[in-house]
Amino acid sequence: MKRSALFGAAVFAAALAALAPTAAHAAAPTGKYVALGDSYAAGAGVPGQSAGLCLRSDHNYGHLVAATIGSSAYTDVTCSAAKVNALTSPQYDAFIKVNDPQLDAVDSATKLVTLGIGGNDLGTSDLGIADVIATCIAGAVVNPLGTPCHDHYGHGYWNWSDWAWEYGDDTLVDRIDAAAPQLADALQRIHAKAPDAKVVVVGYPSVLPQDASTCFGKQPITTGDVAYLRTVLLKLNSTLADTSAANGATYVDTTAVTAGHDVCSADRWIEGALPGSPAVPFHPNALGEQAMAKAVLNALR
């Protein structure tokens, strides 16, 4: 066996050992398990990678959960850049098909479904949320002390009475609201295809800190926009939670369990623009995927 394979096996074993105390008290489904979702669910950039442009890791939280609960059959169809419509339609990247409709993997034998999706609906291109990040970084170059990202996506106007900018509707919030009915429909389809399955919607981790000032000079996004984007992510998670509750799914919060390990932390579980551990920028590394797996396992108790 090659040294890299041995190393990968050792890392995987260590990850499972870290999850074992949680799993020991779990009453989790052990039948067919299907993992759905985007790059956060896929573990984009975390070794070892497969599935081409989907950037699917064999150390993502789905794999860790499946191994811990002893699932009899595990299917991972997660794919980077997936939007909510990728659950019911093929996913394309620059006119190249990269993934079949993810719900095709769900059937009547399925006993557990995890789903982590919604972030890429903030963007308008095939790159999803990367559009938003690029816009925020570009804005910081020309306005490093302001809130260029907020100014771009917020529907602002000058209030002459208060002599200040005010913001009404927000483009990113509008996109979250637009995706919610699609997610609700997808959850209902999952229930119809797999009536005996437990359906778990996994929220997004603490990508950005509660105290935006801790990011000053550490990431190519202004301090003001760090605070703004954190608010957007909290809105996304609250929408995922509400939609889950209204459609018979269990929502798993991963913000609390990853707090203090954001892109500006010295102990990162979410990598920043220049990753220090293998991961796509602004995505969970192996430790982040482990933390998300623990949160899912706790929900399966």
C-alpha positions, 0 to 999 in steps of 0.5 A: 500500500502506498504511503499516502493511502496509509496516511489517509487511512490513519487520518480517517481512523482518527476522525472516527475515533473522535466521533465514537463517544457521540456515536455510542449513544446514538440511535441512528438509522443503519439502512441506506443513507444518501448524502445530498448537498453542495461543497460544504457537504462535499468537503471540497478540497479536503483529501481525498478528492473524487467525482471530478468538478464535484470535489467530493471528499471521502472525509466529508461529514457524510462519510464520517457519519456513515462510517460511525453509524454503520450504514449498510449502504452509503451513497454520496451525491454531493457536489460543489456549486450545487444550488437547490435546483440541482436536487431535481435537475442535472447540474452543469458547469459551463455547459458541462454536466457535472452531476445528475439530479441528486434526488435520483439517488433517493428511493424507498429503501433510503432510511437516512438523508442529509442535505446541506444546500442553499448557499450557492443560491446567493450567486447567479452564475454556475459558481454560486456563492463564489460570485458574492465572495469575488464581489466583496473582495473586489470592493475591498480593493477600492474601498478598504474601510467601507462596506462595498459588498453591503453597498452593492447588494443592499438597496440603499438610499440617502435619508436626507432627514437623518443625513445617512444611508439607509437600506431596505430590501437586500438582494442576497436576502431576496435570493434566500427567500426565493430559494426557500419554496424550492427547498420546501418542494425538494423536502416533500419530494424526498419524503415521497420517494423515501417515506421511512427516511429520517431527513436532516438538513445541515446548516452552515458553520460559523464561517465569520466571527461574531466580532468582525474586528477580529478579521481586520487585516486577516482576510481580503474583505472589509470589517464592515462587510464581514459583519454584513455577510455574517448577518446574511449567513444567519438569515440563510441558516434561519431560513433553512431551519424554518423550512425544515420545520415546516416540511418534516425535516430535522435541522442541525445547527453547526454555527454554535459547534464551530464558533471560534474556529472561523476564517479569522481564528488562529485555530481554523476549522473554516479556511480563509482566502489562503487556506492553511490546511487542505480545503477550498477557500472559505470552506471547512477543512477536515476539522470542520467536517468532523465538527459538522459530523458530530452535530449530525450524529447528535441529532440522530440520537 
